[in-house]
């Protein structure tokens, strides 16, 4: 009987360990062990006051209601009185302007739209732990930072802390196809279930947004760079809109990959020449339709004239002419073109290391301001030990973005 009990206990322990399947990632909040931190957190979360109302604050409440019961065993309590009942203040600089000094306001203002400041604020003899951003998304980032510090049991609620992103666009590029297969994907089907959208919304879409926002990701390209023009059809834009609406409170903009030959495949034109007025009109109409559905649409990611993909070269045009045509269509909406520099052709008798430089270095300074050239970290194909891409030194008058691969393609 004793041996049976030990066997049962061992089995129970194994089951308990296996119960954590990794789905929660770094948002796997667990009980706080240090009594002082637990006590201080319990006090603060018993009087949370929001200085305004918007969907991002709703997302913050959603996160707190997941995290706080796990960490301290009690649910958060929201205060309606910011002076007497509140222990913690959350809001934007403008919302809190009535209770913070001008010096503090300027310090926060300099952090930009996505930055945050957190720390104690004294008012009328009371101390309020505060998280303040210039925009609600900054408050969200600050809350994730606070939850992280508590989770690490290294938080000091008396300390001031501020942070802001140094990179403006922090994007995940999905190489997901519309049939849910994933190019170079080794973890099953795509999370985007286009067949069931827009009617069925997978709860994982919210968890995806939470996970990305907790890392500061603020953009996502949903589809494969080897693009399918169908994603630009009205019925697919209706599906994309559902995802954009879910991601918006988390500060994440949606981008789509644009197939350069879409004017032929969707528009019934005989050409996709970027200097053809009918082609430009097609893209302007398509962009207008997208922004009508998704007012904060980020823009297009484009792979052109590489590995057999269509592009401006078929019409004797260069990459700047191709990118600028799309940039003109997006400019009225402040949309961006992310134009990939990973171009090579077996028909060109030059070392593959050189081909991106041969194409883009002569065009430096000829791209529109809302074009970003997306350059791989190395010139071949995300090889772990290849040298730094030479375009980062050669191009000085064009917006550049660096592309990394997080799939284990070359690392086993």
C-alpha positions in Angstrom: 0.0 0.0 0.0 2.9 2.3 0.9 4.6 1.7 -2.5 1.3 2.3 -4.2 0.9 5.6 -2.4 4.5 6.7 -3.5 3.7 5.6 -7.1 0.5 7.6 -7.1 2.4 10.6 -5.7 5.1 10.3 -8.3 2.4 10.0 -11.1 0.6 13.1 -9.7 3.8 15.1 -9.7 4.6 14.1 -13.3 1.1 15.1 -14.3 1.4 18.4 -12.6 4.7 19.2 -14.4 3.2 18.1 -17.8 0.1 20.2 -17.3 2.1 23.3 -18.3 2.3 22.9 -22.1 4.0 26.1 -22.9 1.0 27.7 -24.5 1.1 30.7 -22.2 4.7 31.4 -23.1 6.2 34.2 -21.0 2.6 35.2 -19.8 2.6 32.0 -17.7 2.0 34.0 -14.4 2.8 32.0 -11.3 2.4 32.6 -7.5 4.7 35.2 -6.0 6.7 33.7 -3.1 8.4 36.8 -1.6 6.0 38.0 1.1 6.9 41.7 0.9 6.4 41.8 -2.9 3.2 39.8 -2.6 1.9 42.2 0.1 2.7 45.4 -1.8 1.3 44.0 -5.1 -1.9 43.0 -3.3 -2.3 46.5 -1.9 -1.7 48.2 -5.2 -4.1 46.0 -7.2 -6.9 46.5 -4.7 -7.4 50.1 -6.0 -6.7 50.4 -9.7 -7.9 53.7 -11.2 -8.0 54.3 -15.0 -8.0 58.0 -16.0 -10.0 57.3 -19.2 -11.8 54.6 -21.2 -10.7 53.0 -24.4 -10.2 49.5 -25.9 -6.5 49.5 -24.9 -7.5 50.0 -21.2 -9.9 47.2 -21.7 -7.0 45.0 -22.8 -5.0 46.1 -19.7 -7.9 45.0 -17.5 -8.1 41.7 -19.4 -4.4 41.1 -18.8 -4.6 42.0 -15.1 -7.6 39.7 -14.6 -5.5 36.9 -16.0 -2.3 37.7 -14.2 -3.1 39.0 -10.7 -5.2 36.1 -9.4 -2.4 33.7 -10.4 0.3 35.8 -8.8 -1.3 36.9 -5.5 -4.4 34.8 -5.3 -6.9 37.7 -5.4 -8.7 39.5 -8.3 -7.9 43.1 -9.0 -10.3 45.8 -7.7 -11.0 48.8 -9.8 -11.5 52.2 -8.0 -14.0 54.8 -9.1 -12.6 57.5 -6.8 -9.1 58.5 -7.9 -8.1 60.1 -4.6 -9.6 58.1 -1.7 -10.0 54.6 -3.1 -7.2 54.5 -5.6 -3.8 52.9 -5.0 -2.6 52.7 -8.6 -3.1 55.3 -11.4 -3.1 54.3 -15.1 -3.5 56.8 -17.9 -2.0 59.1 -20.5 0.1 62.2 -19.8 -2.8 64.4 -21.0 -5.3 62.5 -18.8 -3.0 62.9 -15.7 -1.9 66.5 -16.5 -4.1 67.7 -13.6 -2.1 65.7 -11.0 1.5 65.6 -12.4 3.9 68.5 -12.5 5.2 70.2 -15.7 8.7 68.7 -15.4 7.3 65.2 -15.1 5.0 65.9 -18.1 8.0 66.9 -20.3 10.0 63.9 -19.2 7.1 61.6 -20.3 6.4 63.6 -23.5 10.0 62.9 -24.7 9.3 59.2 -24.5 7.2 59.2 -27.7 3.8 57.6 -28.5 4.9 54.1 -27.2 7.0 55.0 -24.2 6.0 54.8 -20.6 7.0 56.1 -17.2 6.1 54.3 -13.9 6.7 55.1 -10.3 5.2 56.8 -7.2 3.4 60.1 -7.4 2.7 62.1 -4.2 -0.6 64.0 -3.9 -2.3 65.4 -0.8 -0.1 63.3 1.5 -0.8 60.0 -0.3 1.3 58.0 -2.7 -0.1 56.5 -5.9 2.0 54.1 -8.0 1.4 55.3 -11.5 2.0 54.0 -15.1 1.8 56.9 -17.6 2.2 57.0 -21.4 1.7 59.6 -24.0 -0.8 57.2 -25.6 -2.7 54.2 -24.2 -0.4 51.8 -25.9 2.5 53.2 -23.8 0.4 52.4 -20.7 -0.1 48.9 -21.9 3.6 48.4 -22.4 4.2 49.8 -18.9 1.7 47.3 -17.4 3.4 44.4 -19.2 6.7 45.6 -17.8 5.3 45.9 -14.3 3.8 42.4 -14.5 7.2 41.1 -15.7 9.1 42.7 -12.8 6.6 41.3 -10.3 6.8 37.9 -11.9 10.7 38.0 -11.6 10.2 39.1 -8.0 12.6 42.0 -8.6 10.2 44.9 -8.5 10.7 48.0 -6.4 7.4 50.0 -6.2 9.3 53.0 -4.9 11.6 53.3 -7.9 11.0 55.4 -11.0 11.4 53.6 -14.3 10.9 54.7 -17.9 11.4 53.2 -21.3 10.6 53.7 -25.0 11.2 51.8 -28.2 14.3 52.7 -30.3 13.0 51.0 -33.4 9.8 52.5 -34.9 8.4 49.4 -36.7 8.8 46.0 -35.0 7.1 43.6 -37.3 6.5 39.9 -37.6 6.3 38.6 -41.2 4.3 35.5 -41.5 5.1 33.3 -44.4 1.6 31.8 -44.2 -0.4 30.8 -47.3 -4.1 31.2 -47.7 -4.6 27.4 -47.6 -3.0 27.5 -44.1 0.3 25.9 -45.1 3.4 27.8 -44.0 6.4 28.2 -46.2 9.4 27.0 -44.2 7.1 26.4 -41.3 7.8 23.5 -39.0 5.0 23.8 -36.4 1.9 22.8 -38.2 -0.8 24.8 -40.0 -1.1 28.6 -39.9 -3.0 30.2 -37.1 -5.0 32.2 -39.6 -8.1 30.1 -40.5 -9.3 32.0 -43.5 -12.0 29.5 -44.3 -13.7 30.2 -41.0 -13.1 33.9 -40.9 -14.9 36.3 -40.5 -17.7 34.3 -38.9 -15.6 32.3 -36.4 -12.9 34.1 -34.4 -10.4 31.7 -32.8 -9.6 32.8 -29.2 -5.9 32.2 -30.0 -6.0 35.5 -32.0 -6.3 37.4 -28.8 -3.6 35.4 -27.1 -1.4 36.1 -30.2 -2.0 39.8 -29.8 -1.2 39.6 -26.0 2.0 37.8 -26.6 3.2 40.2 -29.3 2.3 43.3 -27.3 4.1 41.9 -24.3 7.3 42.0 -26.4 6.6 45.3 -28.0 5.7 43.9 -31.5 3.6 46.6 -33.2 3.1 45.3 -36.7 2.3 42.0 -38.4 2.3 41.0 -42.0 -0.2 38.2 -42.2 0.7 36.5 -45.5 3.6 34.9 -47.4 6.0 37.1 -49.3 5.4 34.7 -52.2 2.1 36.4 -52.3 -1.4 35.3 -53.4 -3.3 38.1 -55.0 -6.6 36.8 -53.5 -5.7 38.4 -50.1 -6.6 41.7 -51.8 -10.1 40.7 -52.7 -13.0 42.3 -50.8 -14.0 39.0 -49.2 -10.5 38.5 -47.8 -10.2 42.1 -46.6 -13.4 41.5 -44.6 -11.6 38.6 -42.9 -8.4 40.7 -42.4 -10.6 43.4 -40.8 -11.6 41.0 -38.0 -7.9 40.4 -37.2 -7.1 44.1 -37.4 -9.9 44.9 -35.0 -8.6 42.4 -32.5 -5.0 43.6 -32.7 -5.7 47.3 -32.6 -6.1 47.6 -28.8 -2.7 45.9 -28.5 -1.0 48.5 -30.7 -0.5 46.1 -33.6 -1.0 47.3 -37.2 -1.8 44.8 -40.0 0.2 44.6 -43.2 -0.4 42.4 -46.2 1.9 41.1 -48.9 1.0 42.5 -52.3 1.5 40.4 -55.4 3.0 42.7 -58.1 0.9 41.1 -60.8 -2.4 41.6 -59.0 -3.6 44.2 -61.6 -3.6 41.3 -64.2 -4.9 38.6 -61.9 -7.6 40.6 -60.1 -8.0 43.7 -62.2 -8.3 42.2 -65.7 -5.5 44.4 -67.0 -3.0 43.2 -69.6 0.0 44.7 -67.7 1.3 45.4 -64.3 3.8 48.1 -65.5 4.2 50.5 -62.6 4.3 53.5 -64.9 1.0 52.5 -66.6 -1.8 54.9 -65.5 -4.4 52.1 -65.4 -2.1 50.0 -63.1 -1.6 53.0 -60.8 -5.4 53.5 -60.8 -5.9 49.8 -59.9 -3.7 50.1 -56.8 -5.2 53.4 -55.7 -8.7 51.9 -55.8 -7.5 48.7 -54.0 -5.8 50.7 -51.3 -8.9 52.9 -50.8 -11.0 49.8 -50.4 -8.7 48.4 -47.8 -8.5 51.7 -45.8 -12.3 52.0 -45.8 -12.4 48.7 -44.0 -9.2 49.1 -41.9 -8.4 52.8 -41.2 -5.1 52.0 -39.6 -3.9 49.5 -42.2 -0.1 49.5 -42.2 0.7 48.9 -45.8 2.2 46.3 -48.1 5.2 44.0 -47.9 6.5 43.2 -51.4 8.8 40.6 -52.8 9.5 41.4 -56.4 11.7 40.0 -59.1 13.2 37.4 -56.9 13.0 33.6 -57.1 10.5 33.8 -59.9 8.1 36.4 -58.3 6.7 39.1 -60.6 8.0 42.6 -60.4 8.8 45.8 -62.3 11.7 44.2 -64.3 9.3 42.5 -66.6 8.4 46.0 -67.9 11.9 47.4 -68.0 11.4 49.3 -64.8 13.6 49.3 -61.7 12.7 48.6 -58.0 12.3 52.3 -57.2 9.7 52.8 -59.9 7.8 49.7 -58.7 8.0 50.6 -55.0 7.1 54.3 -55.6 4.0 53.5 -57.5 2.6 51.6 -54.5 4.0 54.3 -52.2 1.9 56.9 -54.0 -1.2 54.9 -53.6 -0.6 54.5 -49.8 0.7 58.0 -49.1 -2.7 59.7 -48.5 -3.3 57.2 -45.7 0.2 57.3 -44.3 0.7 53.7 -45.3 4.1 52.1 -45.9 5.7 49.9 -48.6 8.1 47.4 -47.1 10.1 46.4 -50.3 12.3 43.4 -49.8 16.0 43.6 -50.9 16.3 39.8 -51.1 16.6 39.7 -54.9 18.6 37.3 -57.0 18.3 35.5 -60.2 20.1 32.5 -61.7 20.1 34.4 -65.0 22.4 37.1 -63.6 26.0 36.0 -63.9 27.1 37.6 -60.6 27.9 36.2 -57.2 24.6 36.0 -55.2 26.3 38.0 -52.4 26.4 41.0 -54.7 23.0 41.0 -56.3 21.1 43.1 -53.8 23.9 45.7 -53.8 23.9 45.8 -57.6 20.2 46.4 -57.7 19.7 48.8 -54.8 22.9 50.8 -54.4 22.4 52.8 -57.6 18.9 53.6 -56.6 19.8 55.1 -53.2 17.9 58.3 -52.6 15.3 57.5 -55.4 12.7 55.8 -53.2 9.7 57.7 -51.7 9.8 58.6 -48.0 7.1 56.0 -47.2 9.2 53.1 -48.7 11.4 51.0 -46.4 13.9 48.6 -48.0 13.8 45.3 -46.0 17.3 43.9 -45.9 18.2 40.5 -44.6 20.8 40.4 -41.8 23.1 38.6 -44.2 23.3 38.6 -48.0 22.6 34.9 -48.7 19.6 33.6 -46.7 19.6 34.0 -43.0 22.7 31.9 -42.6 23.8 31.9 -39.0 27.4 32.6 -39.7 27.3 34.8 -42.8 28.7 38.3 -42.7 26.6 41.4 -42.1 24.7 42.6 -45.2 26.8 45.2 -47.1 23.7 47.2 -48.1 23.6 48.6 -44.5 26.9 50.4 -45.2 26.3 51.2 -48.9 22.8 52.8 -48.8 22.7 56.1 -46.9 19.7 58.0 -48.3 17.0 55.3 -48.2 15.0 54.0 -45.3 16.2 50.5 -44.3 14.8 47.8 -42.1 16.6 44.6 -41.0 15.0 41.2 -41.5 15.8 38.2 -39.2 14.5 34.7 -39.4 13.2 33.1 -36.2 12.2 29.8 -37.7 14.8 27.0 -37.1 15.5 26.5 -40.8 19.2 26.7 -40.7 19.8 25.8 -37.0 18.2 22.4 -37.0 
